[in-house]
Structure formats: C-alpha cells, structure tokens
Amino acid sequence: MTEIKPTAFKRGVPAEQANGLFGVEDQLIEMAPGDQIVAVVTFSVDEVMEKRRAGEEWPVVAMKHLEPLWDEKASVAALKLRDAAYKKRTGQDALDIPEADD
C-alpha cells in the first residue's frame, strides 16, 4: 500500500505577468517588517512524485498566479473566505492570526 505524503511546493514564483508583487518593490520596502499582505494565489498540480521502494507518493504544486490585495475591503473579504474554508476543512474556528482581528 502506498503512503501519501504531504504536498510539496515547487520552488519559484510566477513570471512578471502573473506576479502581482513584481514592480511594487518600493511599496514593499515602505512596509513595516512583519506587515502581512493578503493575496489570491492560484496553484496547479505540477507533478506527482513517487518513491517506489519506500512506498510513498506526494503531489507537487506550482504557483501559477499571485495577486496581492491592496484594497482593505478586498483583503477583509479574502480573510473571511480563508477563515470559512479553514473551518470547513478542520471543523475548528479561524486560526488565531493577528491580521484576522484587524
């Protein structure tokens, strides 16, 4: 029987056209250390890895699109969606993450 291992993430970020953090370096430098950016991220399954002798396999996902949400209303809406998805997946209330209280 094959053991399914946790998902791995392919290194790297999307190219300029699909990377909303490209070209905003000045804005990011002005942010305080520890400030968080809410973003919408799209991944695809890049490949499924297998170690036959160990009887293990795991998916590898690649980031395809990254869009930071600079608008506060959009960020709050995304955080609500994240928290609802977390609760549905785990059956627990939202994570105790400081930005969720803002």
Secondary structure, 3 states (H helix, E strand, C coil): CCEECCCEECCCCCCHHHECCCCCHHHHHHCCCCCCCCEEEEEEEEEEEEECCCCEEEEEEEEEEEEECCCHHHHHHHHHHHHHHHHHHHCCCCCCCHHHHC
